[in-house]
Amino acid sequence: MRLKTREGTVLAVSVRWHEHEPDGIISFRYPSGMLCSSYYLKTFQGIPEGEGLILDGAYMETRTLSPAMVKSCKRFIDACTSLRSTEKH
């Protein structure tokens, strides 16, 4: 999934589960592939409804997600989680 921050930066969003991180991680990457920020899925899903999020941006400038973008990311997490559970069965 791709999204545009309030500052106009396009970020690639991915949801992954790793053996060492079974609870899953959502990651935001710059077009170059460099990591902007990442969160545990449970933490991201815990963002209150109607709130946005400031991504720290690693060593680059911070980037801001609007409440609508946070909601879209939560739906993306739900879709990925559903697909993952379907594949496991």
C-alpha positions in Angstrom: 0.0 0.0 0.0 1.2 3.5 -0.7 0.0 6.7 1.1 0.8 10.4 1.0 1.7 12.2 4.2 0.4 15.7 5.0 3.8 17.0 3.8 3.3 15.3 0.4 5.8 12.5 0.8 4.7 9.2 -0.6 5.5 6.2 1.7 5.2 2.5 1.0 3.3 0.7 3.8 3.9 -3.0 4.6 2.6 -5.4 7.2 4.8 -8.3 8.0 5.1 -11.1 10.6 8.5 -12.5 11.3 9.5 -15.5 13.4 11.1 -13.2 15.9 8.1 -10.8 15.8 5.0 -13.0 15.7 2.7 -10.1 16.6 3.4 -8.3 13.4 4.9 -5.0 12.4 3.6 -2.2 10.1 6.4 -0.3 8.4 6.5 2.9 6.5 9.3 3.3 3.9 10.5 6.2 1.7 10.5 5.6 -2.1 14.2 4.8 -1.9 13.3 1.8 0.4 14.8 3.4 3.5 12.8 2.9 6.6 10.9 5.9 7.9 9.2 4.3 10.9 7.6 1.1 12.1 5.2 0.0 14.8 4.0 -3.2 16.4 0.5 -3.9 15.0 -1.1 -3.9 18.4 0.4 -0.5 19.2 -0.7 1.0 15.8 -4.2 -0.5 16.2 -4.4 1.2 19.6 -4.2 4.7 18.2 -7.5 6.3 19.2 -10.2 6.8 16.5 -9.8 10.3 15.0 -6.2 10.8 15.8 -3.3 11.2 13.4 0.3 10.1 13.9 3.7 11.8 13.6 6.3 9.4 12.1 9.8 10.2 13.4 11.3 9.8 9.9 14.6 8.3 11.0 17.3 10.9 10.4 15.1 12.8 7.9 12.3 15.2 8.6 9.2 14.0 10.4 6.1 13.0 8.4 2.5 13.3 9.6 -0.4 10.9 8.9 -3.8 12.4 9.0 -6.6 10.6 11.0 -8.0 9.4 7.6 -4.6 7.8 6.7 -4.3 6.2 10.1 -7.8 4.7 9.6 -6.8 3.4 6.1 -3.7 1.8 7.6 -5.8 0.1 10.2 -8.1 -1.3 7.5 -4.9 -2.5 5.6 -3.7 -4.2 8.8 -7.1 -5.9 9.2 -7.1 -7.1 5.5 -3.5 -8.4 5.9 -4.4 -10.2 9.1 -7.4 -11.7 7.5 -5.4 -13.0 4.5 -2.8 -14.4 6.8 -5.3 -16.3 8.9 -6.9 -17.7 5.7 -3.5 -18.8 4.4 -2.7 -20.6 7.7 -5.9 -22.7 7.4 
